[in-house]
């Protein structure tokens, strides 16, 4: 009789240990999957940030060049002695309207198109 009880207790202990180990494996697998998903999401977030930063720097450089160009154009016009009594003459108004419309000023070549490597917006 004691042999049956001892065998039952031993089987119960082995079953409990096996179940405990199986649950530990399942928990570790779920934790590993969660860590993988988190790492993948973090990588995508960093990648999106890098793309946004590159786009922002390209936009900033494009705007800075445009701003410097317009400032040089206006400085050249403002230095004329015509502007002592009036704000703009006909040439000044034409250049200002071209700048507002985003066109190249008359008498100067238009900017070139971007190369094949440039991305579309």
C-alpha positions, 0 to 999 in steps of 0.5 A: 500500500505504501508503495502505491502511495509513494509511486503516486506522490512521485508521479505527482511531483514529476508531473508538477515539475514537468508542468512548471518547466513547460509553463516556464518555456511558454513564458520565455517564448512569449517574453522573447516574442514581445522583445522581438516585436518591441525591437522591430517597432523601435527600429521602424520608429528610428528609421522613420525619424531618420527619413523625416530628418533627411527630408527636413534637412533637404527642405531646409537647404532648398529654402535657404538657397532660395532665401539667399538668392532672393536677398541678393536680388533685392540688395542689388535692386535697393542700391539703385538711386531710384528708390529714394522717393519710390519703393519699386520701379518697373524692374523691381516690381517685375522681380518681386512678382517673379519671386512671389510666384516662384518663377526665375527672374527675367533675364536669368536662366531658370533653375535646372531640374533635379537629377534622376536620384532625387525623390518625388514629394 
